Amino acid sequence: MKIIVSNLFNSIDEIDFGFSTKEGLNRKSPFYFNMSLSVGDRKENVIENRKAFFERLGLRYNQVVLQKQTHSDHINHVIEPGTIEDSDSLITGKPNLGLAISSADCTSIFIYEKVRKIIAAVHSGWRGTQKNILLKTIDKLIGEFNCDTSDMFAFIGPAISQKNYEVDEDVAQHFGSHYLQKKLNKYLLDIPKVNYDMLINSGIPVNQIETSKLCSYQNEFLHSYRREGKKSGRALGVIVLREN
């Protein structure tokens, strides 16, 4: 099983983190090691895949919160495992409860606040980014959980890179020109950079932010909807807070 890790989170004893790939349990085309129940894969395979992945992170199947992502700005504070309807951001202070983000090109952001012992997981495609879901999550951490951005650590997971993310004018118009490159009558959009700047502008120190250098479109071992279309599987990125 191939799992993407974060060097930043690996240096923090209280955090376990992993991001799944297409490689696991010898799964084959088209879905490979898929974590989604909504792409046409066999349910029993998906459940088995999830259990195997969670086990590698030291979690049982009933210790993880998943969500039905809708490209919204809906944020949920969770204290119990299960599936949250219509949600794209999760927050918890409960130890040993995994927060999961599904992805197959979209940007995912994982946050740990070391003083209040709070974690968050955010799904932010172009729609979520345009709606500032990451900023709203950080604002909620500050306003409702008394967190401080100087005490936050953040990892931006594998996502589609700017050179491979071609969009039309109707999408490009929502973002500043410094996040765009013109390509004939299209634009190349850098969603991970938009979210990185949100973290920086919120006051999280540069040395407490890590951005994955892996492009989901370019790297064949990662799921990519843009590359594989409707037959694409989905990855899960999971962060969990451990007790000392």
C-alpha positions as CSV (number, residue, x, y, z in Angstrom):
1,M,0.0,0.0,0.0
2,K,1.4,3.4,-1.0
3,I,0.5,6.2,1.3
4,I,1.5,9.9,1.1
5,V,2.7,11.4,4.4
6,S,3.5,14.9,5.6
7,N,7.0,15.6,6.9
8,L,5.6,18.4,9.0
9,F,3.0,16.2,10.7
10,N,5.6,13.4,11.0
11,S,7.5,15.7,13.3
12,I,4.5,16.1,15.6
13,D,4.0,13.2,18.0
14,E,0.3,14.1,18.6
15,I,-0.6,13.8,14.9
16,D,-1.1,10.9,12.6
17,F,-1.7,11.6,9.0
18,G,-1.9,9.7,5.7
19,F,-3.2,10.3,2.1
20,S,-4.2,7.3,0.1
21,T,-3.2,6.5,-3.5
22,K,-4.3,4.2,-6.3
23,E,-2.0,1.5,-4.9
24,G,-3.3,-0.9,-2.3
25,L,-4.7,-4.5,-2.0
26,N,-3.6,-5.1,-5.6
27,R,-6.7,-3.4,-6.9
28,K,-7.0,-3.0,-10.6
29,S,-8.4,-0.7,-13.2
30,P,-10.6,1.3,-13.4
31,F,-11.1,2.2,-9.7
32,Y,-7.9,0.8,-8.2
33,F,-7.6,1.5,-4.4
34,N,-10.7,3.6,-4.3
35,M,-12.2,5.1,-1.2
36,S,-15.6,6.4,-2.6
37,L,-18.9,4.7,-2.6
38,S,-20.3,7.0,-5.2
39,V,-18.2,6.3,-8.3
40,G,-19.5,2.9,-9.3
41,D,-17.0,0.7,-7.5
42,R,-18.3,-2.4,-5.6
43,K,-19.3,-1.5,-2.1
44,E,-17.6,-4.4,-0.5
45,N,-14.3,-3.4,-2.2
46,V,-14.6,0.2,-0.9
47,I,-15.3,-0.9,2.6
48,E,-12.4,-3.3,2.6
49,N,-10.1,-0.6,1.1
50,R,-11.1,1.9,3.8
51,K,-10.6,-0.6,6.6
52,A,-7.1,-1.4,5.3
53,F,-6.1,2.2,4.9
54,F,-7.5,3.2,8.3
55,E,-5.7,0.3,9.9
56,R,-2.4,1.6,8.5
57,L,-3.1,4.8,10.4
58,G,-3.9,3.0,13.6
59,L,-7.7,3.6,13.3
60,R,-10.7,1.3,13.2
61,Y,-13.4,1.8,10.7
62,N,-15.7,3.3,13.3
63,Q,-13.1,5.9,14.4
64,V,-13.4,8.1,11.3
65,V,-15.6,10.9,10.2
66,L,-16.4,11.1,6.5
67,Q,-18.6,13.7,4.7
68,K,-20.7,14.1,1.6
69,Q,-18.8,16.9,0.0
70,T,-20.8,19.4,-2.0
71,H,-18.2,22.1,-2.8
72,S,-19.9,24.2,-0.2
73,D,-18.6,26.4,2.7
74,H,-20.3,24.3,5.3
75,I,-18.2,23.5,8.4
76,N,-19.0,21.0,11.0
77,H,-17.7,20.5,14.6
78,V,-17.7,16.7,15.1
79,I,-17.2,14.5,18.2
80,E,-18.5,11.2,16.9
81,P,-17.6,9.0,13.8
82,G,-19.9,8.6,10.9
83,T,-20.8,10.4,7.7
84,I,-21.8,14.1,7.7
85,E,-24.3,15.2,5.1
86,D,-23.5,18.3,3.0
87,S,-20.2,19.2,4.5
88,D,-16.7,20.3,3.2
89,S,-14.8,21.0,6.4
90,L,-14.5,19.2,9.7
91,I,-13.2,20.3,13.1
92,T,-12.6,18.2,16.3
93,G,-10.7,18.3,19.5
94,K,-11.5,14.7,20.3
95,P,-8.5,12.4,20.3
96,N,-8.4,9.2,18.2
97,L,-11.2,10.5,15.9
98,G,-10.0,10.6,12.2
99,L,-11.2,13.4,10.0
100,A,-11.3,12.4,6.3
101,I,-11.3,14.5,3.1
102,S,-12.1,12.8,-0.3
103,S,-10.1,14.0,-3.3
104,A,-9.3,13.3,-6.9
105,D,-7.7,16.6,-7.9
106,C,-9.3,19.1,-5.4
107,T,-7.1,20.8,-2.8
108,S,-7.3,19.4,0.7
109,I,-5.9,21.3,3.8
110,F,-5.2,19.7,7.2
111,I,-4.7,21.9,10.3
112,Y,-3.4,21.2,13.8
113,E,-3.5,23.8,16.6
114,K,-0.9,22.7,19.2
115,V,-2.1,24.7,22.3
116,R,-5.9,24.0,22.2
117,K,-5.3,20.5,20.7
118,I,-7.7,21.0,17.8
119,I,-7.5,19.6,14.3
120,A,-9.4,20.5,11.1
121,A,-9.7,19.0,7.6
122,V,-10.9,21.1,4.6
123,H,-12.0,20.2,1.1
124,S,-11.4,23.2,-1.2
125,G,-11.9,22.8,-4.9
126,W,-12.3,26.0,-7.0
127,R,-15.8,26.5,-5.7
128,G,-14.9,26.0,-2.1
129,T,-11.9,28.2,-2.6
130,Q,-14.0,30.9,-4.2
131,K,-16.3,30.7,-1.1
132,N,-13.3,31.0,1.2
133,I,-14.0,27.8,3.1
134,L,-10.5,27.6,4.4
135,L,-10.6,31.2,5.8
136,K,-14.0,30.5,7.3
137,T,-12.6,27.3,9.0
138,I,-9.7,29.3,10.4
139,D,-12.1,32.0,11.6
140,K,-14.2,29.4,13.3
141,L,-11.1,27.9,15.0
142,I,-10.2,31.3,16.3
143,G,-13.7,32.5,17.2
144,E,-15.3,29.4,18.7
145,F,-12.3,27.4,19.9
146,N,-10.0,30.2,21.0
147,C,-7.2,29.0,18.6
148,D,-4.3,31.2,17.5
149,T,-2.9,31.0,14.0
150,S,0.7,31.3,15.4
151,D,0.1,27.9,17.0
152,M,-1.3,26.3,13.8
153,F,0.4,23.8,11.5
154,A,-1.0,23.1,8.1
155,F,-0.5,20.6,5.3
156,I,-1.8,21.1,1.8
157,G,-2.3,17.7,0.2
158,P,-1.7,16.4,-3.3
159,A,-3.9,18.3,-5.9
160,I,-3.9,19.2,-9.5
161,S,-1.1,21.7,-10.3
162,Q,-1.6,24.9,-12.2
163,K,0.0,23.7,-15.4
164,N,-2.6,21.0,-15.6
165,Y,-5.7,22.8,-14.4
166,E,-7.3,24.5,-17.4
167,V,-10.5,26.5,-16.7
168,D,-12.8,28.8,-18.7
169,E,-13.3,32.5,-18.1
170,D,-16.4,31.9,-15.9
171,V,-14.2,30.1,-13.4
172,A,-11.1,32.3,-13.8
173,Q,-13.0,35.5,-13.1
174,H,-13.3,34.6,-9.5
175,F,-9.5,34.7,-8.9
176,G,-6.8,37.3,-9.0
177,S,-4.6,37.5,-12.1
178,H,-1.5,36.4,-10.1
179,Y,-3.1,32.9,-9.8
180,L,-3.8,32.6,-13.5
181,Q,-1.8,32.0,-16.7
182,K,-3.5,32.7,-20.0
183,K,-3.5,29.8,-22.4
184,L,-5.2,30.7,-25.8
185,N,-8.8,31.2,-24.8
186,K,-8.4,29.3,-21.5
187,Y,-6.7,29.9,-18.2
188,L,-4.4,27.8,-16.0
189,L,-5.5,28.2,-12.3
190,D,-3.4,27.6,-9.2
191,I,-5.8,26.6,-6.5
192,P,-3.2,25.2,-4.0
193,K,-1.5,28.6,-4.1
194,V,-4.7,30.5,-3.4
195,N,-5.2,28.3,-0.3
196,Y,-1.5,28.6,0.7
197,D,-1.8,32.4,0.6
198,M,-4.9,32.2,2.8
199,L,-2.9,30.3,5.4
200,I,-0.1,32.9,5.2
201,N,-2.4,35.9,5.3
202,S,-4.2,34.4,8.3
203,G,-0.9,34.5,10.2
204,I,0.3,30.9,10.2
205,P,4.1,31.0,10.1
206,V,5.7,29.9,6.8
207,N,7.8,27.2,8.6
208,Q,4.5,25.7,9.9
209,I,3.1,25.1,6.5
210,E,3.9,22.3,4.1
211,T,2.5,22.0,0.5
212,S,2.7,18.6,-1.2
213,K,4.7,18.8,-4.5
214,L,2.7,16.0,-6.0
215,C,0.3,16.8,-8.8
216,S,-2.7,14.5,-8.9
217,Y,-3.0,14.8,-12.7
218,Q,0.7,14.2,-13.5
219,N,1.4,11.3,-11.1
220,E,-0.3,8.1,-12.3
221,F,-0.3,6.6,-8.8
222,L,-2.8,9.3,-7.6
223,H,-6.5,9.5,-8.4
224,S,-7.4,12.2,-10.9
225,Y,-10.9,13.0,-12.1
226,R,-9.4,15.4,-14.7
227,R,-7.3,12.6,-16.1
228,E,-9.5,9.6,-15.7
229,G,-13.0,11.0,-15.9
230,K,-16.0,9.2,-14.5
231,K,-14.0,6.0,-13.9
232,S,-11.7,7.8,-11.5
233,G,-11.6,6.5,-7.9
234,R,-11.1,8.8,-4.9
235,A,-8.4,9.2,-2.3
236,L,-8.9,9.9,1.3
237,G,-6.6,12.2,3.4
238,V,-7.1,11.5,7.1
239,I,-5.7,13.4,10.1
240,V,-6.1,12.2,13.7
241,L,-5.2,13.8,17.0
242,R,-3.5,11.4,19.5
243,E,-3.4,11.7,23.3
244,N,0.0,12.2,24.8
